Amino acid sequence: MVTRPIPVYLLTGYLGSGKTSLLNRWLQEPVWAQAAVVVNEFGQVGFDQQVISGAVQSAQLLQGACVCCEGLPALSEMLADVFWARLHRQVPRFEQLIIETTGLADPHPVLEALRTDPLLSKRYRLGGVITTLNASVGLDLLTTSRQAQAQVQAAHVVVLTKMDLVADHALSALRQRLCQLNPLATFATSAHANFSAQQLLALLPSTPSAHPPLVNPSPVQGQPHAHSVFIPMHQALQAPRLLAWLALGLAQFGADILRIKGHVQLVDSGYSALQWSLGDSQPELSPASQQPGRSDLPPAGLTFITRAPLSASCQAWLAQWARALDL
Ligand SMILES: [Zn+2]
């Protein structure tokens, strides 16, 4: 039996750039109804996977290690396993595979693995690299974050998200910077995830090649570039108290904290999702997509993704917070 290589779409984008919201939408569309998804997340407790599972026939979670550095061997192994499982009909027959990387991943090592690994290069082919970038903080990020630059450089399509939050003059400076970093990419825009998979596929080249890193070298493989700390929450909290506590920490250690996400038990509104990303004025609380009583509900607690190495004062603040919640 001849099996054609399966297209792999690499979805990348800095922490809080809205890639999970877009992916969640894309998986509901007929063009990607037959897609399998690999979600790579920092931290022991999956959050993004909770958001997309249910929308897709096959979702795999790769946790704890980032696919561009210490998690790369596990990703290669997972792609090989998923290929054999498909061939032996142990999973639904997917026609595309989408890899959602962590927000801090440099896509180039993953592209290199797809190109050079004997099994992966034969069984899969690159469908394209899609990079989301939060337009309201994009210019700052592209100045300060090597990963954000690498993500733009690797992209075939850059989707500028949160367009409703950005002024025209800031946007033209951002566009200029993007064209310098990656003159070959196509740019698209999205506000409230209103950019469809069909629009995306129309913008991707039919036989994309991997863009080489143009300016900056990739992060050193095998060296983690962020930490994640999970703080369990065993008791229900008042929302104002929780938000005040987080606001205090962000005011003091905002430079160390890259993302906060998880589920919390609130006195008034029950089990809720909490998210904060760079550029947000305060954490956002929303009703959890899954309700208590389901056995696969993730435990209540917050994952803090922080810079590595983490400052001692921020470490102490997180430890104090963990002690206070463990009552
Ligand atoms: Zn990495």
Boltz pocket constraint, residues with backbone or C-beta under 6 A from the ligand:
constraints:
  - pocket:
      binder: B
      contacts: [[A, 66], [A, 67], [A, 68], [A, 69], [A, 70], [A, 104], [A, 105], [A, 106], [A, 223], [A, 225]]
      max_distance: 6.0
